[in-house]
Amino acid sequence: MARGIVSPMMADASIAEQEEAPLVWSARWSLTTRILAVNILAIALLAGGFFYLDTYRTRLVDTRISEMQDQLGLLDSALEAARPDQRARLIGEFTRATESRLRFYAADGRKLSDSFDHGPPTYTLRDPDLQAWQRDAARAMDRGIDWIVGAPSYPEFTEPAQDTLAAWPEAEATLRSGEAQARFRYAPERTPLLSATRVVDLETPEVMLMTLNARDITRTVRAERFRLAIVIAMVVIASVLLSLFLARTIVRPLRRLARAAVRVRLGRAREVVVPRLPSRRDEIGTLARALSDMTQALRERIDAGEHFAADVTHELKNPIASVRSAIEGLGRVTSDAQRTQLLAIADEDVRRLDRLVTDISDASRIDAQLSRASFEPVDVGLMIESMLAARCARNSQNEDRPRIAFARPRKGTTAVMGDGHRIERAIDNVIDNAISFSPAGGLVCIAATRLGDEVHVRVDDDGPGIEPSQREAIFRRFHSERPSGEAFGKHSGLGLAIARTIIEGHGGTISARDRDDGRPGASLLITLPAREGSDPTG
């Protein structure tokens, strides 16, 4: 049953729908793809650790070069203090301790001495063509990571064919400026080959060149990259598994709901079961139950529409058949009296059809009208008082009609929120029903009171009462139980059905019961939610 009250939740939902930003770049992505994309983005941020490793390698190289320059400074001081015959031994001990190679060049560019000429090499440049494929793979990976992180491009080192000062740009720069220089190159196996220079003043000024193959830097960086790769691989596996689990718990139930919604839309199955997912207490469970309730309400509305159409067809057939019979009879009768009688029958049936069409129109539209109505404060007591005054003015000459007694409540105690015209129509239909069942000279008693958070409107009549088995049936459309002696067709059978629709559209109820005072007759009770903030005491 549609409700006329626009709740704050519905208003908030409407605002949220209006304010929700549309998806642009991800509109065509499935939920599974989006979940994976978000998790992979987090992994990509973790993979940014490779950038840190490049910075870490740069710091290692800078630290090693700084150490080499400090060591050359100490060696310079030691060589100046040593006797000439001690210098060769001092240089040998230095190169073995630092695993480096020392060359000395004269100012004219000639190589004066080389530590490798006076002892075994302290390092060896390896030929990559003679190494295993694993080393080639490691070097390829190094190049790939350097390209990804945008590492600087360093020159490749080759041993000079003519080992002179001119073969070493950093040594030439030191000779010209007198300042220490350093250079980074890649050895053939792609390990750092570092060089540092310094001017030493022995018998004559010389340029001292120190070279070092820092394989340990490459080993350290590769080890850290391997550890980071292990961590990223584990995170990727865990993230993919968690993403698939999350997608399974989200996407699968949504697909089930979508398939059920499609079956409901196609309408091929009379009873489509929408899964309610009772075990889920999250938003998807709430959605499933809301869709199930919506489907049930839609099914009930469709059934009600079908029943209503069948009832309308049944109710219209009788007066139409009567009008057709009267019109056909006009062509056969010859006396004016018979013709007048047939015309009177046709006129009465046309009036009955007019009442039926009017009531059917109201009954079919009232739900939709209530759902769009803007509710305002309504004082039910004042409304009933005005209704009865107008009714009394219309029927002042009819002394056979039942009398009406109204117990007026205090002003302001029976305020509700609603559509005043619709509530008046509902109460008027209930009063009409009570009058139609009350005998001539009978009494219809009306009372409006405030009880807690509800406003009660009670209408009692002096009629025969309503059997308990019929107390729900009287609110069905086209209910045909009428008082004895009433002319056929005076009522459409929609009055109480319209009244229930209006009252329930305001969040209230209407029911039939026995009178509280024990007297014969029926009592119809209307309850409506009282207006918040109204004074129950008046």
C-alpha positions as CSV (number, residue, x, y, z in Angstrom):
1,M,0.0,0.0,0.0
2,A,1.4,3.4,-1.0
3,R,2.1,5.9,1.8
4,G,1.5,9.6,1.5
5,I,4.0,10.6,4.2
6,V,7.4,11.6,2.8
7,S,9.8,10.4,5.5
8,P,13.1,12.1,6.2
9,M,14.9,8.9,5.0
10,M,13.1,9.2,1.6
11,A,14.0,12.8,1.4
12,D,17.6,12.1,2.2
13,A,17.7,9.3,-0.4
14,S,16.3,11.7,-3.0
15,I,18.9,14.3,-2.2
16,A,21.7,11.7,-2.2
17,E,20.6,10.6,-5.7
18,Q,20.7,14.2,-6.9
19,E,24.1,14.9,-5.4
20,E,25.8,11.6,-6.3
21,A,28.5,12.3,-8.8
22,P,28.3,10.2,-12.0
23,L,31.0,7.7,-12.7
24,V,33.0,8.8,-15.7
25,W,36.3,7.0,-16.3
26,S,35.2,3.8,-14.4
27,A,31.6,3.6,-15.6
28,R,32.1,0.6,-17.8
29,W,34.2,-1.4,-15.3
30,S,32.7,-4.3,-13.5
31,L,32.9,-4.5,-9.7
32,T,35.5,-7.3,-9.8
33,T,37.7,-5.1,-12.1
34,R,37.4,-2.1,-9.8
35,I,38.2,-4.1,-6.7
36,L,41.3,-5.6,-8.4
37,A,42.3,-2.1,-9.7
38,V,42.1,-0.5,-6.3
39,N,44.2,-3.3,-4.7
40,I,46.7,-3.3,-7.5
41,L,47.1,0.4,-7.1
42,A,48.0,-0.1,-3.5
43,I,50.6,-2.7,-4.6
44,A,51.9,-0.2,-7.2
45,L,52.5,2.3,-4.4
46,L,54.4,-0.4,-2.5
47,A,56.4,-1.1,-5.6
48,G,57.5,2.5,-5.3
49,G,60.1,1.1,-3.0
50,F,62.2,0.4,-6.1
51,F,62.6,4.2,-6.4
52,Y,63.9,4.2,-2.9
53,L,66.4,1.5,-3.7
54,D,67.8,3.6,-6.5
55,T,68.3,6.4,-4.1
56,Y,69.8,3.9,-1.7
57,R,72.3,2.8,-4.3
58,T,73.2,6.4,-5.1
59,R,73.9,7.1,-1.4
60,L,76.1,4.0,-1.2
61,V,78.1,5.1,-4.3
62,D,78.5,8.7,-2.9
63,T,79.6,7.3,0.5
64,R,82.1,4.9,-1.2
65,I,83.5,7.8,-3.3
66,S,83.8,10.0,-0.2
67,E,85.7,7.2,1.5
68,M,88.0,6.8,-1.4
69,Q,88.8,10.5,-1.4
70,D,89.5,10.4,2.3
71,Q,91.7,7.3,1.9
72,L,93.7,9.1,-0.9
73,G,94.1,12.0,1.5
74,L,95.6,9.7,4.2
75,L,97.8,8.0,1.6
76,D,99.1,11.3,0.4
77,S,100.1,12.3,3.9
78,A,101.7,8.9,4.4
79,L,103.6,9.0,1.2
80,E,105.0,12.4,2.0
81,A,106.2,11.3,5.4
82,A,107.7,8.0,4.1
83,R,111.1,7.5,2.7
84,P,111.2,6.8,-1.1
85,D,112.2,3.1,-0.5
86,Q,109.1,2.6,1.7
87,R,106.6,4.0,-0.7
88,A,106.1,0.8,-2.8
89,R,105.4,-1.3,0.3
90,L,103.0,1.4,1.6
91,I,101.1,1.4,-1.7
92,G,100.9,-2.4,-1.8
93,E,99.5,-2.5,1.7
94,F,97.0,0.2,0.9
95,T,95.7,-1.4,-2.3
96,R,95.4,-4.8,-0.6
97,A,93.5,-3.3,2.4
98,T,91.1,-1.3,0.2
99,E,90.9,-3.9,-2.7
100,S,91.7,-1.0,-5.1
101,R,94.2,-0.2,-7.9
102,L,96.5,2.8,-7.8
103,R,98.1,4.5,-10.8
104,F,100.4,7.5,-10.8
105,Y,100.8,9.9,-13.8
106,A,103.3,12.6,-14.4
107,A,102.3,16.1,-15.4
108,D,103.2,15.2,-19.1
109,G,100.7,12.4,-19.0
110,R,103.0,9.4,-18.7
111,K,102.1,6.6,-16.3
112,L,104.7,6.4,-13.7
113,S,103.6,3.4,-11.8
114,D,100.7,0.9,-11.4
115,S,99.9,-1.2,-8.3
116,F,99.0,-4.1,-10.6
117,D,102.5,-4.2,-11.9
118,H,104.0,-4.8,-8.4
119,G,101.6,-7.4,-7.1
120,P,98.6,-9.6,-7.8
121,P,95.4,-7.7,-9.0
122,T,93.1,-6.8,-6.1
123,Y,90.0,-7.0,-8.4
124,T,89.3,-8.6,-11.7
125,L,86.9,-7.3,-14.4
126,R,84.8,-10.2,-15.5
127,D,83.7,-11.0,-19.0
128,P,79.9,-11.2,-19.1
129,D,80.1,-13.6,-22.1
130,L,81.8,-16.2,-19.9
131,Q,79.2,-16.0,-17.1
132,A,76.1,-18.1,-16.6
133,W,72.7,-17.1,-18.0
134,Q,71.5,-16.2,-14.4
135,R,73.9,-13.3,-14.4
136,D,72.6,-12.1,-17.8
137,A,69.1,-12.2,-16.4
138,A,70.1,-10.3,-13.3
139,R,71.8,-7.6,-15.5
140,A,68.7,-7.4,-17.7
141,M,66.5,-7.0,-14.6
142,D,68.9,-4.2,-13.4
143,R,68.6,-2.4,-16.7
144,G,64.8,-2.8,-16.6
145,I,64.4,-1.5,-13.1
146,D,66.8,1.4,-13.8
147,W,64.7,2.3,-16.8
148,I,61.5,2.2,-14.8
149,V,62.8,4.3,-12.0
150,G,64.6,6.7,-14.4
151,A,68.0,6.1,-13.0
152,P,70.9,8.2,-14.5
153,S,72.7,6.6,-17.4
154,Y,76.4,6.0,-16.6
155,P,79.1,5.3,-19.2
156,E,80.5,1.8,-19.8
157,F,84.1,1.2,-18.7
158,T,86.7,-0.3,-20.9
159,E,90.4,-0.6,-20.0
160,P,92.3,2.0,-22.1
161,A,94.5,0.7,-24.8
162,Q,97.1,3.4,-24.0
163,D,97.1,3.9,-20.3
164,T,98.0,7.6,-20.1
165,L,96.6,10.6,-18.3
166,A,94.5,11.5,-21.3
167,A,92.6,8.2,-21.0
168,W,91.2,9.4,-17.7
169,P,89.1,12.7,-17.9
170,E,88.9,13.0,-14.2
171,A,92.7,12.8,-13.8
172,E,93.2,15.5,-16.5
173,A,90.6,17.7,-14.6
174,T,92.5,17.2,-11.3
175,L,95.8,18.1,-13.0
176,R,94.4,21.3,-14.3
177,S,92.4,22.4,-11.2
178,G,94.4,20.7,-8.5
179,E,91.1,19.6,-6.9
180,A,90.1,16.0,-6.3
181,Q,87.7,14.4,-8.8
182,A,85.6,11.2,-8.9
183,R,83.7,9.3,-11.6
184,F,81.1,6.4,-11.8
185,R,81.3,3.9,-14.6
186,Y,79.8,0.5,-15.2
187,A,82.2,-2.4,-15.5
188,P,81.6,-4.9,-18.3
189,E,79.6,-7.1,-15.9
190,R,77.6,-4.0,-14.9
191,T,79.0,-3.5,-11.5
192,P,80.1,0.0,-10.3
193,L,83.7,0.9,-11.2
194,L,84.5,4.0,-9.1
195,S,87.5,6.2,-9.6
196,A,88.9,9.0,-7.5
197,T,91.9,11.3,-8.2
198,R,94.2,13.5,-6.2
199,V,97.4,15.5,-6.8
200,V,100.4,14.4,-4.7
201,D,103.6,16.4,-4.4
202,L,106.4,14.0,-4.1
203,E,109.7,14.9,-5.9
204,T,107.5,16.3,-8.6
205,P,103.7,16.9,-8.7
206,E,101.9,13.7,-9.7
207,V,98.3,12.7,-10.2
208,M,97.2,9.7,-8.1
209,L,94.3,7.7,-9.6
210,M,92.4,5.1,-7.5
211,T,90.0,2.7,-9.1
212,L,87.7,0.3,-7.3
213,N,85.3,-2.4,-8.6
214,A,82.5,-2.1,-5.9
215,R,80.7,-5.4,-6.5
216,D,79.4,-5.3,-3.0
217,I,77.1,-2.3,-3.8
218,T,75.5,-4.3,-6.6
219,R,75.1,-7.4,-4.4
220,T,73.6,-5.3,-1.6
221,V,71.1,-3.5,-4.0
222,R,70.2,-6.8,-5.7
223,A,69.6,-8.4,-2.3
224,E,67.3,-5.6,-1.2
225,R,65.5,-5.7,-4.5
226,F,65.0,-9.5,-4.1
227,R,63.6,-9.1,-0.6
228,L,61.3,-6.3,-1.8
229,A,60.2,-8.4,-4.8
230,I,59.4,-11.3,-2.4
231,V,57.3,-9.0,-0.3
232,I,55.5,-7.5,-3.3
233,A,54.9,-11.0,-4.7
234,M,53.4,-12.1,-1.5
235,V,51.3,-9.0,-1.3
236,V,50.1,-9.4,-4.9
237,I,49.0,-13.0,-4.2
238,A,47.3,-12.1,-1.0
239,S,45.7,-9.0,-2.6
240,V,44.4,-11.0,-5.6
241,L,43.0,-13.7,-3.4
242,L,41.4,-11.2,-1.1
243,S,40.1,-9.2,-4.1
244,L,38.6,-12.4,-5.6
245,F,37.1,-13.3,-2.2
246,L,35.7,-9.8,-1.9
247,A,34.3,-9.9,-5.4
248,R,32.8,-13.2,-4.7
249,T,31.0,-12.0,-1.6
250,I,29.8,-8.8,-3.4
251,V,29.4,-9.6,-7.1
252,R,27.8,-13.1,-6.9
253,P,24.9,-12.0,-4.7
254,L,24.4,-8.9,-6.8
255,R,24.3,-11.1,-9.9
256,R,21.7,-13.3,-8.2
257,L,19.6,-10.2,-7.4
258,A,20.0,-8.9,-11.0
259,R,18.9,-12.2,-12.5
260,A,15.8,-12.3,-10.2
261,A,15.0,-8.6,-11.1
262,V,15.2,-9.6,-14.8
263,R,12.8,-12.5,-14.3
264,V,10.5,-10.1,-12.5
265,R,10.7,-7.6,-15.3
266,L,10.0,-10.3,-18.0
267,G,7.1,-11.5,-15.9
268,R,7.3,-15.0,-17.4
269,A,7.1,-16.7,-14.0
270,R,4.1,-16.1,-11.8
271,E,6.0,-16.4,-8.6
272,V,9.6,-15.1,-8.8
273,V,11.6,-15.7,-5.6
274,V,14.0,-12.9,-5.0
275,P,16.7,-14.1,-2.6
276,R,16.5,-12.3,0.8
277,L,20.0,-13.4,1.9
278,P,19.0,-13.5,5.6
279,S,22.5,-14.4,6.7
280,R,24.0,-11.2,5.5
281,R,23.8,-8.2,7.8
282,D,25.5,-5.7,5.5
283,E,24.3,-3.4,2.8
284,I,23.8,-6.2,0.2
285,G,21.6,-8.1,2.7
286,T,19.6,-4.9,3.2
287,L,19.3,-4.5,-0.6
288,A,18.2,-8.1,-1.1
289,R,15.5,-7.8,1.5
290,A,14.4,-4.5,0.1
291,L,14.2,-5.9,-3.4
292,S,12.3,-8.9,-2.1
293,D,9.8,-6.7,-0.3
294,M,9.5,-4.5,-3.3
295,T,8.8,-7.5,-5.5
296,Q,6.2,-8.8,-3.1
297,A,4.5,-5.3,-3.0
298,L,4.6,-5.1,-6.8
299,R,3.1,-8.6,-7.1
300,E,0.4,-7.6,-4.6
301,R,-0.3,-4.4,-6.5
302,I,-0.5,-6.3,-9.8
303,D,-2.9,-8.8,-8.2
304,A,-5.0,-6.1,-6.7
305,G,-5.1,-4.4,-10.2
306,E,-6.2,-7.6,-11.8
307,H,-8.9,-8.2,-9.2
308,F,-10.0,-4.6,-9.4
309,A,-10.3,-4.8,-13.2
310,A,-12.3,-8.0,-12.8
311,D,-14.6,-6.4,-10.2
312,V,-15.1,-3.3,-12.3
313,T,-16.1,-5.5,-15.3
314,H,-18.5,-7.4,-13.2
315,E,-20.1,-4.3,-11.6
316,L,-20.4,-2.5,-15.0
317,K,-22.0,-5.4,-16.8
318,N,-25.3,-5.3,-14.9
319,P,-26.2,-1.6,-15.4
320,I,-25.0,-1.8,-19.0
321,A,-27.1,-4.9,-19.7
322,S,-30.1,-3.2,-18.1
323,V,-29.7,0.0,-20.2
324,R,-29.3,-2.1,-23.4
325,S,-32.4,-4.1,-22.5
326,A,-34.4,-0.9,-21.9
327,I,-33.2,0.6,-25.2
328,E,-34.1,-2.6,-27.1
329,G,-37.5,-2.6,-25.4
330,L,-38.2,1.0,-26.5
331,G,-38.5,-0.2,-30.1
332,R,-41.0,-2.9,-29.3
333,V,-43.4,-1.2,-26.8
334,T,-46.4,0.8,-28.1
335,S,-47.9,2.4,-25.0
336,D,-46.6,5.7,-23.5
337,A,-46.7,4.3,-20.0
338,Q,-44.4,1.4,-20.9
339,R,-42.1,3.8,-22.8
340,T,-41.9,6.1,-19.8
341,Q,-41.2,3.2,-17.5
342,L,-38.3,2.0,-19.7
343,L,-36.9,5.5,-20.0
344,A,-37.0,5.8,-16.2
345,I,-35.1,2.5,-15.9
346,A,-32.5,3.6,-18.4
347,D,-32.1,6.9,-16.6
348,E,-31.6,5.2,-13.2
349,D,-29.0,2.8,-14.8
350,V,-27.2,5.7,-16.4
351,R,-27.0,7.5,-13.0
352,R,-25.8,4.3,-11.4
353,L,-23.1,4.0,-14.1
354,D,-22.1,7.6,-13.4
355,R,-21.7,6.9,-9.7
356,L,-19.7,3.7,-10.4
357,V,-17.4,5.5,-12.9
358,T,-16.8,8.3,-10.5
359,D,-16.1,6.1,-7.5
360,I,-13.9,3.7,-9.6
361,S,-11.9,6.7,-10.9
362,D,-11.3,7.9,-7.3
363,A,-10.4,4.4,-6.1
364,S,-7.9,3.9,-8.9
365,R,-6.2,7.3,-8.5
366,I,-6.2,7.9,-4.8
367,D,-3.1,5.8,-4.1
368,A,-1.0,7.8,-6.6
369,Q,-2.4,11.1,-5.5
370,L,-1.6,10.4,-1.9
371,S,2.0,9.5,-2.7
372,R,2.5,13.0,-4.2
373,A,0.5,14.9,-1.7
374,S,2.0,17.5,0.6
375,F,0.7,16.9,4.1
376,E,-0.3,19.8,6.4
377,P,-1.6,20.1,9.9
378,V,-5.3,19.1,10.1
379,D,-7.5,19.4,13.2
380,V,-9.8,16.4,12.8
381,G,-12.3,17.7,15.5
382,L,-12.8,21.0,13.7
383,M,-13.1,19.2,10.4
384,I,-15.8,16.8,11.6
385,E,-17.7,19.7,13.1
386,S,-17.7,21.6,9.8
387,M,-18.7,18.5,7.9
388,L,-21.7,17.8,10.2
389,A,-22.8,21.5,9.9
390,A,-22.8,21.3,6.1
391,R,-24.6,17.9,6.2
392,C,-27.2,19.3,8.5
393,A,-27.8,22.2,6.2
394,R,-28.3,20.0,3.2
395,N,-30.7,17.5,5.0
396,S,-32.6,19.9,7.2
397,Q,-35.9,19.0,5.5
398,N,-35.5,15.3,5.8
399,E,-36.8,14.2,9.2
400,D,-36.6,10.5,8.4
401,R,-32.8,10.5,8.3
402,P,-30.9,9.2,11.4
403,R,-29.7,11.8,13.8
404,I,-26.0,12.5,14.3
405,A,-24.4,13.2,17.7
406,F,-20.8,14.4,17.9
407,A,-18.7,14.5,21.0
408,R,-16.5,17.5,20.3
409,P,-12.9,17.3,21.5
410,R,-10.9,20.2,22.9
411,K,-9.4,22.4,20.2
412,G,-6.0,21.3,19.1
413,T,-6.0,17.9,20.7
414,T,-6.8,15.9,17.6
415,A,-4.3,17.5,15.2
416,V,-2.8,15.2,12.5
417,M,-0.6,15.6,9.5
418,G,-2.3,14.9,6.2
419,D,-4.4,15.9,3.2
420,G,-7.5,17.5,4.7
421,H,-9.7,16.9,1.7
422,R,-8.8,13.2,1.6
423,I,-9.3,12.7,5.3
424,E,-12.6,14.5,5.1
425,R,-13.6,12.1,2.2
426,A,-12.7,9.0,4.3
427,I,-14.6,10.1,7.4
428,D,-17.6,11.2,5.2
429,N,-17.7,7.8,3.6
430,V,-17.7,6.1,7.0
431,I,-20.5,8.4,8.3
432,D,-22.5,7.7,5.1
433,N,-22.1,4.0,5.7
434,A,-23.3,4.3,9.3
435,I,-26.3,6.4,8.2
436,S,-27.3,3.9,5.5
437,F,-27.4,1.0,8.0
438,S,-29.2,3.0,10.8
439,P,-33.0,2.9,10.9
440,A,-35.1,6.0,10.4
441,G,-34.9,8.1,13.5
442,G,-31.8,6.2,14.7
443,L,-28.7,7.8,16.1
444,V,-25.2,7.9,14.7
445,C,-22.6,8.7,17.4
446,I,-19.2,10.2,16.4
447,A,-16.3,10.8,18.7
448,A,-12.8,12.1,18.1
449,T,-10.2,11.7,20.9
450,R,-6.4,11.8,21.4
451,L,-5.0,8.6,23.0
452,G,-1.2,8.7,23.4
453,D,0.4,9.3,20.0
454,E,-2.8,8.6,18.1
455,V,-6.0,10.3,17.2
456,H,-9.1,8.0,17.3
457,V,-12.3,8.7,15.4
458,R,-15.1,6.4,16.3
459,V,-18.4,6.2,14.3
460,D,-21.2,4.1,15.9
461,D,-24.6,3.3,14.3
462,D,-27.9,1.7,15.3
463,G,-27.9,-0.9,12.5
464,P,-27.8,-4.7,12.7
465,G,-24.1,-4.8,13.3
466,I,-21.4,-6.7,11.4
467,E,-20.7,-10.4,11.8
468,P,-17.1,-11.1,12.9
469,S,-16.4,-13.0,9.7
470,Q,-17.4,-10.0,7.6
471,R,-15.5,-7.3,9.5
472,E,-12.6,-7.4,7.0
473,A,-14.7,-8.1,3.9
474,I,-16.6,-4.8,4.2
475,F,-13.5,-2.9,3.3
476,R,-13.1,-4.8,0.0
477,R,-14.0,-3.1,-3.2
478,F,-17.6,-3.7,-4.5
479,H,-18.6,-5.4,-1.3
480,S,-22.4,-6.0,-1.8
481,E,-23.8,-6.5,1.7
482,R,-26.5,-3.7,2.0
483,P,-29.3,-3.1,4.5
484,S,-32.6,-4.7,3.7
485,G,-35.1,-2.4,1.9
486,E,-32.4,-0.2,0.3
487,A,-33.0,0.2,-3.5
488,F,-30.5,-1.6,-5.7
489,G,-27.6,0.4,-7.1
490,K,-27.7,3.3,-4.5
491,H,-24.1,2.6,-3.5
492,S,-21.1,1.5,-5.5
493,G,-19.6,-0.7,-2.8
494,L,-16.4,1.4,-2.9
495,G,-17.0,3.8,0.0
496,L,-15.3,1.9,2.8
497,A,-12.5,0.6,0.4
498,I,-11.7,4.2,-0.5
499,A,-11.8,5.2,3.2
500,R,-9.3,2.4,4.1
501,T,-7.0,3.5,1.2
502,I,-7.0,7.1,2.4
503,I,-6.4,6.2,6.1
504,E,-3.6,3.7,5.4
505,G,-2.1,6.3,3.0
506,H,-1.8,8.5,6.1
507,G,-0.1,5.8,8.1
508,G,-3.3,5.0,10.0
509,T,-5.8,2.1,10.3
510,I,-9.5,1.5,10.1
511,S,-11.4,-1.4,11.5
512,A,-14.9,-2.7,12.4
513,R,-16.0,-3.9,15.8
514,D,-18.9,-4.1,18.2
515,R,-20.0,-1.0,20.0
516,D,-18.4,-0.3,23.4
517,D,-21.7,0.4,25.1
518,G,-23.1,-3.1,24.3
519,R,-26.0,-1.8,22.2
520,P,-26.9,-3.3,18.8
521,G,-25.0,-1.8,15.9
522,A,-21.5,-1.5,14.5
523,S,-18.6,0.7,15.4
524,L,-15.9,1.7,12.9
525,L,-12.7,3.0,14.4
526,I,-10.2,5.2,12.6
527,T,-6.7,5.7,14.0
528,L,-4.3,8.3,12.7
529,P,-0.8,9.3,13.9
530,A,-1.1,12.5,16.0
531,R,0.9,15.5,14.8
532,E,4.3,15.7,16.6
533,G,4.5,18.6,18.9
534,S,0.7,19.0,19.3
535,D,-0.7,19.3,22.9
536,P,-2.7,16.3,23.8
537,T,-4.4,18.2,26.6
538,G,-5.5,21.1,24.5
